[in-house]
Amino acid sequence: MIRLKRAYDESAAEDGCRVLVDRLWPRGVSKEYAALDRWMREVAPSDELRTWFDHDPEKWVEFRRRYEDELDAREDDLVFLRQKAEAGTLTLVYGARDTEHNQAVVLAERLERTLGDR
């Protein structure tokens, strides 16, 4: 099972394995509050893509396409995340305010499409 949760929301036992998927640490969130199992900067969008997107919903479709292309080069990291999701609950943690237009949404959909693939 894959869940999505903002870094500013309180962690919970049912979150399972909590992985931050942002390149930058969420502003104002302590390590203790975040309660992360891992921070995977390497699966976050590149600085160039993140800066270009700037959380603009008008750019969402193109952002998704470009981010999927970047994820193609991160297969080893995706294997780790799929294994965590297959073993129990995986919560992808992100800092964006927009809960519908962020990289965690794209990453979760990618992982769900490929669960069980080997």
Secondary structure, DSSP 8 states (H G I E B T S, - for coil): -EEEEETTS---GGG-EEEE--SS--TT--HHHHT-SEE-GGGS--HHHHHHHTT-GGGHHHHHHHHHHHHHTTHHHHHHHHHHHHHS-EEEEE--S-SSSSHHHHHHHHHHHHTT--
